[in-house]
Every structure is written in C-alpha cells, then in structure tokens.
Amino acid sequence: MGTEAQVPDDLADLDRTPAVAEPVGRHHAPVPEDADDPRTEPAPVPVGALTAQAPAGQNGHGGYGPAVTAQTSLPATRYSGAGDESGSFHGHITREDGRPVPGAALTLIDQRGHQVARASGSGDGGYTVNAPGPGSYVLIVSAPGHRPTAVNVAHAAQPQRMDLTLSGLGELSGIVRSTRGGAPLAGATVTVTDQYGEVVATAASGEDGAYLCHGVVPGTYTLVAVAEHMRPSATALTVPDSGRLRHDIELAPMAVLTGSARADGGRPATDIQITVLDATGDVAATARTDEQGRYIVPDLPEGRYTVVARGYPPVTGQIDISGEEVGYDVELGYGTDGQE
C-alpha cells in the first residue's frame, strides 16, 4: 500500500477558503497604491481613433480583433463677409488727378487663378472686398475707360485699407491746321481741361500737325489749342465710353496791321514810330516805318485799338481788328488835325 501524502495544516486551511468569483468580462491589472483610480480617470484616447474593447464573456483572456477607427471631421471656418471683420480690404479708387472712379469692378483671385470673391465700387469710389480665409491673393480692379490694375494682398487679422489709382485708357487725337489753306501747324500746344478746370492732358503737334493726348477718361472736356502767330481756339467736347475720340482743330492766323506813313506832299516818312494801344491803354505792339514809309504790326488779337504815329505832331486814330489783315495809313504834317 502506498503512503498517503501529508498536507500541512496551514495549507489545508487555505485550500478550504471559499474562492471569490471574478466579474465576467473584466480583467484587472495590478494597480500601484499611489496611482489614481482608473474608474474615475479613464485613460486618454487619441483623437480620431477609438479602439473596441474585448467582447463580454471572454473574461479578459479572449482574442482581440483589429482596432476600429472612427473618423471625425473638423468644423469649417465660416466668414460673415462683413467689411469690419478679418480678411477684408477696403479703400477708395481714384483717377490720377485724385477724383473718384465710380462703379469699379473688383475681383479677388487665389494663387491658382481661381476667383474667390467679387465686389463693385460705390459712386464715390469706395469699395470693400472680403477674402474667404487665410492666404495670399491678387486683387484686380477695372473700370470703363481706365487701365486695369492688379495688386498682391494677404489675409490679415484686422481689416486693411488700400487706396488704388487707375490711369485713363482713353486717347484724344487729331490734326491742327491753319484756316488759311488748311496747312498743318507744327508745334501747336493742345491742352485738355475737365469740368472743374483741372488740366488732365497736354500734347504738342508734330510736323504733320498731329497731336495725341493720353489718359483721357469718358466725360466732358474743354480742348484748347495755341500756336505761334495764330488765334487760340477753345472747344467743348465729350469723350465717349470707349475712351477714344478724334477731333481736328483749325486755327486762324492773328491779325496783321499794315500801313504807311507819309509827310507833306505824299513823300514817305521813314523811321516813324508806330505804337498800338489796346482798349485799356496798354501798349500792345510797336513798329517803325522803313525806307518806303511802310510798317507791319503782326499777331494782334481781335478788338479795338488806338494807333499813335510819333513824328512831327503825333497823329492818333482808332481801328477795329476782326479779320486776318487790317490796313491803316498815317498822314503826318503840321496841317493835320492830329486825327486819322
């Protein structure tokens, strides 16, 4: 017969201690005494991924399947489009002379050339355009009769003021001629002023009489042409929406006063000073008679003048100049009454 193994009393007592059943589906790892209670502070889970727990009934010892990932979407940034919020650009659009450009078209494009915003300028040239979000953009500005422009802009936390200037795209051209035979006039000065009297363009005619004024925008203007020995010309004209207008100019020669001075017996009076006074009494021109007693006073504007011939007793007379050439003869001598 075999001998039965003897069990120590202390071990036998342990064997008789009733076992405590472990809750189904849970597995406990040893927890340090100074650690927080995991039941009140769950372990952090990475954003965008949630790992499935082991199925109940595995008692913590069953196999685990692949982690299940839950996709989460970030909230999209929304912009109200108000002009006083971040990402807005505002200012005024003006011409080179400082006057506003009304109704300009503004387009905002991204770096790939895609349109992201549009706006229209107000009647006083003001505008506001909003960028959809952070980044760099290109702002394009255009208006009828003006040369378009483009500038680089960048989104900012505060509204940005940006004043822009557009140059005129229009052209005013033509030929300056003389009314005497239609000959072209070289060196004539052509000046364009707006309705406020501001000079917006100037040009000089070439050898063929042609002139060209750049930067004129649609509107109403006064065109003034001045040339040597010619009477100035002023004309009101309107540049159409196309910004282009051709207008020829004709200038009339200034009046020429000619005549002769003779003494007693009809002989020529040489080296006699002829003085022409305007309506206010100021000296407009002077001349002296030649060996034949003749004189010439060019470039007299239209108007009433007084002619004074100094020699012997002075002789005076009044004339009206309205044409291109006016003649006035002077008779000198002691027998005259001083008037011609």
LINQUITA-V99516 format. One record per helix or strand. SS is the DSSP state (A for helix, B for strand). FROM is the first residue (numbers start at 1). TO is the last residue. If there is no record, write none. Layout:
ss | from | to
SS | FROM | TO
SS | FROM | TO
This chain:
ss | from | to
A | 9 | 15
B | 88 | 95
B | 100 | 100
B | 105 | 109
B | 115 | 120
B | 126 | 130
B | 136 | 142
B | 146 | 146
B | 149 | 154
B | 160 | 161
B | 164 | 166
B | 168 | 168
B | 170 | 178
B | 184 | 184
B | 189 | 193
B | 199 | 204
B | 210 | 216
B | 219 | 226
B | 230 | 230
B | 233 | 239
B | 244 | 246
B | 249 | 251
B | 253 | 253
B | 255 | 262
A | 264 | 266
B | 268 | 268
B | 273 | 277
B | 283 | 288
B | 294 | 300
B | 303 | 310
B | 315 | 321
B | 325 | 327
B | 330 | 331
B | 339 | 339
